Amino acid sequence: MAVPKKRTSMSKKRIRKSIWKKKGYLAALKAFSLAKSVSTGHSKSFFVRQTSNKALD
């Protein structure tokens, strides 16, 4: 016979939520750091083709 499961405590729920948020924060931090390094040209993992600005002058 099926028995209902016990309710998850608030503290456990908060711990899981904070872990989930922290993962997102770290992913965003890493992406922002990579974007900064690509835009400044200091990236070692991405090769960005430089475009000539002579056409715009």
N, CA, C and O atoms as a Maestro MAE file, in Angstrom:
{
 s_m_m2io_version
 :::
 2.0.0
}

f_m_ct {
 s_m_title
 :::
 protein
 m_atom[228] {
  # First column is atom index #
  i_m_mmod_type
  r_m_x_coord
  r_m_y_coord
  r_m_z_coord
  i_m_residue_number
  s_m_chain_name
  s_m_pdb_residue_name
  s_m_pdb_atom_name
  i_m_atomic_number
  :::
  1 25 0.835 -1.184 0.000 1 A "MET " " N  " 7
  2 3 0.000 0.000 0.000 1 A "MET " " CA " 6
  3 2 0.881 1.248 0.000 1 A "MET " " C  " 6
  4 15 1.884 1.299 0.711 1 A "MET " " O  " 8
  5 25 0.512 2.251 -0.791 2 A "ALA " " N  " 7
  6 3 1.297 3.487 -0.908 2 A "ALA " " CA " 6
  7 2 1.151 4.337 0.346 2 A "ALA " " C  " 6
  8 15 0.056 4.520 0.878 2 A "ALA " " O  " 8
  9 25 2.278 4.843 0.796 3 A "VAL " " N  " 7
  10 3 2.294 5.690 1.994 3 A "VAL " " CA " 6
  11 2 2.848 7.058 1.599 3 A "VAL " " C  " 6
  12 15 3.857 7.127 0.898 3 A "VAL " " O  " 8
  13 25 2.211 8.148 2.034 4 A "PRO " " N  " 7
  14 3 2.724 9.477 1.694 4 A "PRO " " CA " 6
  15 2 4.109 9.716 2.306 4 A "PRO " " C  " 6
  16 15 4.403 9.261 3.411 4 A "PRO " " O  " 8
  17 25 4.949 10.440 1.563 5 A "LYS " " N  " 7
  18 3 6.296 10.734 2.052 5 A "LYS " " CA " 6
  19 2 6.244 11.856 3.070 5 A "LYS " " C  " 6
  20 15 5.301 12.646 3.103 5 A "LYS " " O  " 8
  21 25 7.284 11.911 3.907 6 A "LYS " " N  " 7
  22 3 7.353 12.975 4.906 6 A "LYS " " CA " 6
  23 2 7.711 14.289 4.225 6 A "LYS " " C  " 6
  24 15 8.333 14.307 3.163 6 A "LYS " " O  " 8
  25 25 7.317 15.359 4.839 7 A "ARG " " N  " 7
  26 3 7.568 16.681 4.289 7 A "ARG " " CA " 6
  27 2 9.027 17.065 4.489 7 A "ARG " " C  " 6
  28 15 9.611 16.775 5.533 7 A "ARG " " O  " 8
  29 25 9.630 17.730 3.470 8 A "THR " " N  " 7
  30 3 11.013 18.202 3.566 8 A "THR " " CA " 6
  31 2 11.056 19.415 4.486 8 A "THR " " C  " 6
  32 15 10.226 20.316 4.371 8 A "THR " " O  " 8
  33 25 12.012 19.436 5.388 9 A "SER " " N  " 7
  34 3 12.108 20.537 6.338 9 A "SER " " CA " 6
  35 2 12.535 21.825 5.638 9 A "SER " " C  " 6
  36 15 13.143 21.792 4.567 9 A "SER " " O  " 8
  37 25 12.211 22.951 6.253 10 A "MET " " N  " 7
  38 3 12.552 24.258 5.677 10 A "MET " " CA " 6
  39 2 14.056 24.433 5.571 10 A "MET " " C  " 6
  40 15 14.543 25.012 4.600 10 A "MET " " O  " 8
  41 25 14.798 23.944 6.551 11 A "SER " " N  " 7
  42 3 16.256 24.131 6.518 11 A "SER " " CA " 6
  43 2 16.875 23.362 5.346 11 A "SER " " C  " 6
  44 15 17.778 23.863 4.677 11 A "SER " " O  " 8
  45 25 16.386 22.148 5.106 12 A "LYS " " N  " 7
  46 3 16.891 21.358 3.982 12 A "LYS " " CA " 6
  47 2 16.552 22.040 2.664 12 A "LYS " " C  " 6
  48 15 17.359 22.071 1.735 12 A "LYS " " O  " 8
  49 25 15.335 22.589 2.601 13 A "LYS " " N  " 7
  50 3 14.897 23.275 1.392 13 A "LYS " " CA " 6
  51 2 15.767 24.502 1.130 13 A "LYS " " C  " 6
  52 15 16.146 24.770 -0.011 13 A "LYS " " O  " 8
  53 25 16.083 25.251 2.200 14 A "ARG " " N  " 7
  54 3 16.930 26.445 2.057 14 A "ARG " " CA " 6
  55 2 18.350 26.084 1.633 14 A "ARG " " C  " 6
  56 15 18.958 26.776 0.817 14 A "ARG " " O  " 8
  57 25 18.875 24.989 2.197 15 A "ILE " " N  " 7
  58 3 20.228 24.534 1.844 15 A "ILE " " CA " 6
  59 2 20.283 24.185 0.359 15 A "ILE " " C  " 6
  60 15 21.202 24.600 -0.347 15 A "ILE " " O  " 8
  61 25 19.300 23.423 -0.110 16 A "ARG " " N  " 7
  62 3 19.270 23.026 -1.523 16 A "ARG " " CA " 6
  63 2 19.127 24.240 -2.431 16 A "ARG " " C  " 6
  64 15 19.757 24.312 -3.486 16 A "ARG " " O  " 8
  65 25 18.300 25.188 -2.019 17 A "LYS " " N  " 7
  66 3 18.076 26.391 -2.822 17 A "LYS " " CA " 6
  67 2 19.344 27.232 -2.895 17 A "LYS " " C  " 6
  68 15 19.669 27.778 -3.949 17 A "LYS " " O  " 8
  69 25 20.064 27.339 -1.773 18 A "SER " " N  " 7
  70 3 21.293 28.138 -1.759 18 A "SER " " CA " 6
  71 2 22.371 27.495 -2.623 18 A "SER " " C  " 6
  72 15 23.142 28.199 -3.276 18 A "SER " " O  " 8
  73 25 22.434 26.167 -2.634 19 A "ILE " " N  " 7
  74 3 23.394 25.458 -3.492 19 A "ILE " " CA " 6
  75 2 23.057 25.725 -4.955 19 A "ILE " " C  " 6
  76 15 23.947 25.981 -5.766 19 A "ILE " " O  " 8
  77 25 21.764 25.663 -5.291 20 A "TRP " " N  " 7
  78 3 21.305 25.896 -6.654 20 A "TRP " " CA " 6
  79 2 21.636 27.319 -7.102 20 A "TRP " " C  " 6
  80 15 22.070 27.534 -8.234 20 A "TRP " " O  " 8
  81 25 21.428 28.297 -6.201 21 A "LYS " " N  " 7
  82 3 21.734 29.692 -6.526 21 A "LYS " " CA " 6
  83 2 23.235 29.912 -6.675 21 A "LYS " " C  " 6
  84 15 23.676 30.654 -7.553 21 A "LYS " " O  " 8
  85 25 24.019 29.263 -5.811 22 A "LYS " " N  " 7
  86 3 25.468 29.429 -5.858 22 A "LYS " " CA " 6
  87 2 26.039 28.884 -7.164 22 A "LYS " " C  " 6
  88 15 26.967 29.466 -7.725 22 A "LYS " " O  " 8
  89 25 25.490 27.772 -7.650 23 A "LYS " " N  " 7
  90 3 25.939 27.215 -8.930 23 A "LYS " " CA " 6
  91 2 25.702 28.215 -10.058 23 A "LYS " " C  " 6
  92 15 26.565 28.406 -10.915 23 A "LYS " " O  " 8
  93 25 24.553 28.839 -10.057 24 A "GLY " " N  " 7
  94 3 24.231 29.839 -11.072 24 A "GLY " " CA " 6
  95 2 25.135 31.050 -10.977 24 A "GLY " " C  " 6
  96 15 25.581 31.583 -11.993 24 A "GLY " " O  " 8
  97 25 25.405 31.486 -9.750 25 A "TYR " " N  " 7
  98 3 26.279 32.647 -9.529 25 A "TYR " " CA " 6
  99 2 27.690 32.357 -10.033 25 A "TYR " " C  " 6
  100 15 28.297 33.206 -10.686 25 A "TYR " " O  " 8
  101 25 28.217 31.173 -9.740 26 A "LEU " " N  " 7
  102 3 29.567 30.828 -10.174 26 A "LEU " " CA " 6
  103 2 29.652 30.705 -11.693 26 A "LEU " " C  " 6
  104 15 30.655 31.090 -12.292 26 A "LEU " " O  " 8
  105 25 28.600 30.169 -12.318 27 A "ALA " " N  " 7
  106 3 28.571 30.060 -13.778 27 A "ALA " " CA " 6
  107 2 28.550 31.451 -14.415 27 A "ALA " " C  " 6
  108 15 29.230 31.689 -15.413 27 A "ALA " " O  " 8
  109 25 27.774 32.364 -13.840 28 A "ALA " " N  " 7
  110 3 27.705 33.729 -14.358 28 A "ALA " " CA " 6
  111 2 29.043 34.447 -14.184 28 A "ALA " " C  " 6
  112 15 29.476 35.185 -15.069 28 A "ALA " " O  " 8
  113 25 29.693 34.229 -13.045 29 A "LEU " " N  " 7
  114 3 30.987 34.836 -12.771 29 A "LEU " " CA " 6
  115 2 32.031 34.365 -13.773 29 A "LEU " " C  " 6
  116 15 32.830 35.156 -14.275 29 A "LEU " " O  " 8
  117 25 32.014 33.068 -14.057 30 A "LYS " " N  " 7
  118 3 32.958 32.489 -15.009 30 A "LYS " " CA " 6
  119 2 32.708 33.036 -16.417 30 A "LYS " " C  " 6
  120 15 33.650 33.370 -17.136 30 A "LYS " " O  " 8
  121 25 31.439 33.124 -16.801 31 A "ALA " " N  " 7
  122 3 31.092 33.642 -18.128 31 A "ALA " " CA " 6
  123 2 31.503 35.103 -18.268 31 A "ALA " " C  " 6
  124 15 32.006 35.508 -19.315 31 A "ALA " " O  " 8
  125 25 31.293 35.892 -17.222 32 A "PHE " " N  " 7
  126 3 31.658 37.308 -17.255 32 A "PHE " " CA " 6
  127 2 33.168 37.476 -17.342 32 A "PHE " " C  " 6
  128 15 33.664 38.338 -18.067 32 A "PHE " " O  " 8
  129 25 33.889 36.654 -16.605 33 A "SER " " N  " 7
  130 3 35.345 36.703 -16.630 33 A "SER " " CA " 6
  131 2 35.869 36.354 -18.021 33 A "SER " " C  " 6
  132 15 36.792 36.999 -18.520 33 A "SER " " O  " 8
  133 25 35.287 35.345 -18.640 34 A "LEU " " N  " 7
  134 3 35.688 34.940 -19.988 34 A "LEU " " CA " 6
  135 2 35.379 36.054 -20.985 34 A "LEU " " C  " 6
  136 15 36.189 36.337 -21.868 34 A "LEU " " O  " 8
  137 25 34.220 36.682 -20.850 35 A "ALA " " N  " 7
  138 3 33.839 37.774 -21.746 35 A "ALA " " CA " 6
  139 2 34.806 38.940 -21.615 35 A "ALA " " C  " 6
  140 15 35.177 39.559 -22.612 35 A "ALA " " O  " 8
  141 25 35.218 39.243 -20.380 36 A "LYS " " N  " 7
  142 3 36.182 40.328 -20.174 36 A "LYS " " CA " 6
  143 2 37.510 40.012 -20.835 36 A "LYS " " C  " 6
  144 15 38.098 40.877 -21.484 36 A "LYS " " O  " 8
  145 25 37.995 38.776 -20.682 37 A "SER " " N  " 7
  146 3 39.290 38.416 -21.249 37 A "SER " " CA " 6
  147 2 39.239 38.396 -22.775 37 A "SER " " C  " 6
  148 15 40.217 38.756 -23.430 37 A "SER " " O  " 8
  149 25 38.110 37.981 -23.344 38 A "VAL " " N  " 7
  150 3 37.972 37.983 -24.805 38 A "VAL " " CA " 6
  151 2 37.940 39.417 -25.318 38 A "VAL " " C  " 6
  152 15 38.562 39.727 -26.334 38 A "VAL " " O  " 8
  153 25 37.220 40.295 -24.623 39 A "SER " " N  " 7
  154 3 37.092 41.678 -25.095 39 A "SER " " CA " 6
  155 2 38.406 42.447 -24.980 39 A "SER " " C  " 6
  156 15 38.664 43.344 -25.783 39 A "SER " " O  " 8
  157 25 39.236 42.113 -24.002 40 A "THR " " N  " 7
  158 3 40.521 42.810 -23.860 40 A "THR " " CA " 6
  159 2 41.605 42.165 -24.702 40 A "THR " " C  " 6
  160 15 42.659 42.764 -24.920 40 A "THR " " O  " 8
  161 25 41.363 40.953 -25.177 41 A "GLY " " N  " 7
  162 3 42.344 40.271 -26.010 41 A "GLY " " CA " 6
  163 2 43.332 39.430 -25.233 41 A "GLY " " C  " 6
  164 15 44.320 38.967 -25.802 41 A "GLY " " O  " 8
  165 25 43.095 39.217 -23.946 42 A "HIS " " N  " 7
  166 3 44.003 38.427 -23.108 42 A "HIS " " CA " 6
  167 2 43.595 36.966 -22.989 42 A "HIS " " C  " 6
  168 15 44.182 36.209 -22.216 42 A "HIS " " O  " 8
  169 25 42.592 36.577 -23.755 43 A "SER " " N  " 7
  170 3 42.096 35.208 -23.647 43 A "SER " " CA " 6
  171 2 43.088 34.221 -24.240 43 A "SER " " C  " 6
  172 15 43.661 34.461 -25.303 43 A "SER " " O  " 8
  173 25 43.286 33.103 -23.540 44 A "LYS " " N  " 7
  174 3 44.165 32.055 -24.033 44 A "LYS " " CA " 6
  175 2 43.371 30.864 -24.563 44 A "LYS " " C  " 6
  176 15 43.938 29.966 -25.186 44 A "LYS " " O  " 8
  177 25 42.064 30.853 -24.318 45 A "SER " " N  " 7
  178 3 41.251 29.724 -24.748 45 A "SER " " CA " 6
  179 2 40.408 30.043 -25.979 45 A "SER " " C  " 6
  180 15 39.858 29.134 -26.600 45 A "SER " " O  " 8
  181 25 40.299 31.338 -26.345 46 A "PHE " " N  " 7
  182 3 39.515 31.744 -27.506 46 A "PHE " " CA " 6
  183 2 40.387 32.555 -28.446 46 A "PHE " " C  " 6
  184 15 41.188 33.385 -28.016 46 A "PHE " " O  " 8
  185 25 40.219 32.302 -29.732 47 A "PHE " " N  " 7
  186 3 40.905 33.094 -30.735 47 A "PHE " " CA " 6
  187 2 39.854 33.936 -31.434 47 A "PHE " " C  " 6
  188 15 38.974 33.402 -32.110 47 A "PHE " " O  " 8
  189 25 39.940 35.235 -31.276 48 A "VAL " " N  " 7
  190 3 38.963 36.135 -31.868 48 A "VAL " " CA " 6
  191 2 39.608 36.807 -33.063 48 A "VAL " " C  " 6
  192 15 40.690 37.385 -32.961 48 A "VAL " " O  " 8
  193 25 38.933 36.724 -34.192 49 A "ARG " " N  " 7
  194 3 39.457 37.343 -35.400 49 A "ARG " " CA " 6
  195 2 39.327 38.858 -35.284 49 A "ARG " " C  " 6
  196 15 38.236 39.374 -35.041 49 A "ARG " " O  " 8
  197 25 40.426 39.560 -35.454 50 A "GLN " " N  " 7
  198 3 40.407 41.007 -35.375 50 A "GLN " " CA " 6
  199 2 39.878 41.587 -36.682 50 A "GLN " " C  " 6
  200 15 40.316 41.204 -37.766 50 A "GLN " " O  " 8
  201 25 38.934 42.513 -36.567 51 A "THR " " N  " 7
  202 3 38.371 43.144 -37.750 51 A "THR " " CA " 6
  203 2 39.020 44.503 -37.942 51 A "THR " " C  " 6
  204 15 39.391 45.175 -36.979 51 A "THR " " O  " 8
  205 25 39.146 44.887 -39.176 52 A "SER " " N  " 7
  206 3 39.755 46.164 -39.501 52 A "SER " " CA " 6
  207 2 38.721 47.269 -39.372 52 A "SER " " C  " 6
  208 15 37.585 47.109 -39.818 52 A "SER " " O  " 8
  209 25 39.101 48.389 -38.768 53 A "ASN " " N  " 7
  210 3 38.200 49.526 -38.612 53 A "ASN " " CA " 6
  211 2 38.426 50.567 -39.703 53 A "ASN " " C  " 6
  212 15 37.888 51.671 -39.612 53 A "ASN " " O  " 8
  213 25 39.213 50.243 -40.740 54 A "LYS " " N  " 7
  214 3 39.480 51.197 -41.809 54 A "LYS " " CA " 6
  215 2 38.237 51.536 -42.591 54 A "LYS " " C  " 6
  216 15 38.110 52.655 -43.087 54 A "LYS " " O  " 8
  217 25 37.318 50.600 -42.716 55 A "ALA " " N  " 7
  218 3 36.084 50.841 -43.458 55 A "ALA " " CA " 6
  219 2 35.197 51.839 -42.722 55 A "ALA " " C  " 6
  220 15 34.404 52.538 -43.354 55 A "ALA " " O  " 8
  221 25 35.316 51.917 -41.410 56 A "LEU " " N  " 7
  222 3 34.471 52.817 -40.627 56 A "LEU " " CA " 6
  223 2 35.034 54.217 -40.585 56 A "LEU " " C  " 6
  224 15 34.288 55.165 -40.339 56 A "LEU " " O  " 8
  225 25 36.326 54.382 -40.817 57 A "ASP " " N  " 7
  226 3 36.957 55.721 -40.740 57 A "ASP " " CA " 6
  227 2 36.639 56.583 -41.919 57 A "ASP " " C  " 6
  228 15 37.095 57.724 -41.990 57 A "ASP " " O  " 8
  :::
 }
 m_bond[227] {
  # First column is bond index #
  i_m_from
  i_m_to
  i_m_order
  :::
  1 1 2 1
  2 2 3 1
  3 3 4 2
  4 3 5 1
  5 5 6 1
  6 6 7 1
  7 7 8 2
  8 7 9 1
  9 9 10 1
  10 10 11 1
  11 11 12 2
  12 11 13 1
  13 13 14 1
  14 14 15 1
  15 15 16 2
  16 15 17 1
  17 17 18 1
  18 18 19 1
  19 19 20 2
  20 19 21 1
  21 21 22 1
  22 22 23 1
  23 23 24 2
  24 23 25 1
  25 25 26 1
  26 26 27 1
  27 27 28 2
  28 27 29 1
  29 29 30 1
  30 30 31 1
  31 31 32 2
  32 31 33 1
  33 33 34 1
  34 34 35 1
  35 35 36 2
  36 35 37 1
  37 37 38 1
  38 38 39 1
  39 39 40 2
  40 39 41 1
  41 41 42 1
  42 42 43 1
  43 43 44 2
  44 43 45 1
  45 45 46 1
  46 46 47 1
  47 47 48 2
  48 47 49 1
  49 49 50 1
  50 50 51 1
  51 51 52 2
  52 51 53 1
  53 53 54 1
  54 54 55 1
  55 55 56 2
  56 55 57 1
  57 57 58 1
  58 58 59 1
  59 59 60 2
  60 59 61 1
  61 61 62 1
  62 62 63 1
  63 63 64 2
  64 63 65 1
  65 65 66 1
  66 66 67 1
  67 67 68 2
  68 67 69 1
  69 69 70 1
  70 70 71 1
  71 71 72 2
  72 71 73 1
  73 73 74 1
  74 74 75 1
  75 75 76 2
  76 75 77 1
  77 77 78 1
  78 78 79 1
  79 79 80 2
  80 79 81 1
  81 81 82 1
  82 82 83 1
  83 83 84 2
  84 83 85 1
  85 85 86 1
  86 86 87 1
  87 87 88 2
  88 87 89 1
  89 89 90 1
  90 90 91 1
  91 91 92 2
  92 91 93 1
  93 93 94 1
  94 94 95 1
  95 95 96 2
  96 95 97 1
  97 97 98 1
  98 98 99 1
  99 99 100 2
  100 99 101 1
  101 101 102 1
  102 102 103 1
  103 103 104 2
  104 103 105 1
  105 105 106 1
  106 106 107 1
  107 107 108 2
  108 107 109 1
  109 109 110 1
  110 110 111 1
  111 111 112 2
  112 111 113 1
  113 113 114 1
  114 114 115 1
  115 115 116 2
  116 115 117 1
  117 117 118 1
  118 118 119 1
  119 119 120 2
  120 119 121 1
  121 121 122 1
  122 122 123 1
  123 123 124 2
  124 123 125 1
  125 125 126 1
  126 126 127 1
  127 127 128 2
  128 127 129 1
  129 129 130 1
  130 130 131 1
  131 131 132 2
  132 131 133 1
  133 133 134 1
  134 134 135 1
  135 135 136 2
  136 135 137 1
  137 137 138 1
  138 138 139 1
  139 139 140 2
  140 139 141 1
  141 141 142 1
  142 142 143 1
  143 143 144 2
  144 143 145 1
  145 145 146 1
  146 146 147 1
  147 147 148 2
  148 147 149 1
  149 149 150 1
  150 150 151 1
  151 151 152 2
  152 151 153 1
  153 153 154 1
  154 154 155 1
  155 155 156 2
  156 155 157 1
  157 157 158 1
  158 158 159 1
  159 159 160 2
  160 159 161 1
  161 161 162 1
  162 162 163 1
  163 163 164 2
  164 163 165 1
  165 165 166 1
  166 166 167 1
  167 167 168 2
  168 167 169 1
  169 169 170 1
  170 170 171 1
  171 171 172 2
  172 171 173 1
  173 173 174 1
  174 174 175 1
  175 175 176 2
  176 175 177 1
  177 177 178 1
  178 178 179 1
  179 179 180 2
  180 179 181 1
  181 181 182 1
  182 182 183 1
  183 183 184 2
  184 183 185 1
  185 185 186 1
  186 186 187 1
  187 187 188 2
  188 187 189 1
  189 189 190 1
  190 190 191 1
  191 191 192 2
  192 191 193 1
  193 193 194 1
  194 194 195 1
  195 195 196 2
  196 195 197 1
  197 197 198 1
  198 198 199 1
  199 199 200 2
  200 199 201 1
  201 201 202 1
  202 202 203 1
  203 203 204 2
  204 203 205 1
  205 205 206 1
  206 206 207 1
  207 207 208 2
  208 207 209 1
  209 209 210 1
  210 210 211 1
  211 211 212 2
  212 211 213 1
  213 213 214 1
  214 214 215 1
  215 215 216 2
  216 215 217 1
  217 217 218 1
  218 218 219 1
  219 219 220 2
  220 219 221 1
  221 221 222 1
  222 222 223 1
  223 223 224 2
  224 223 225 1
  225 225 226 1
  226 226 227 1
  227 227 228 2
  :::
 }
}
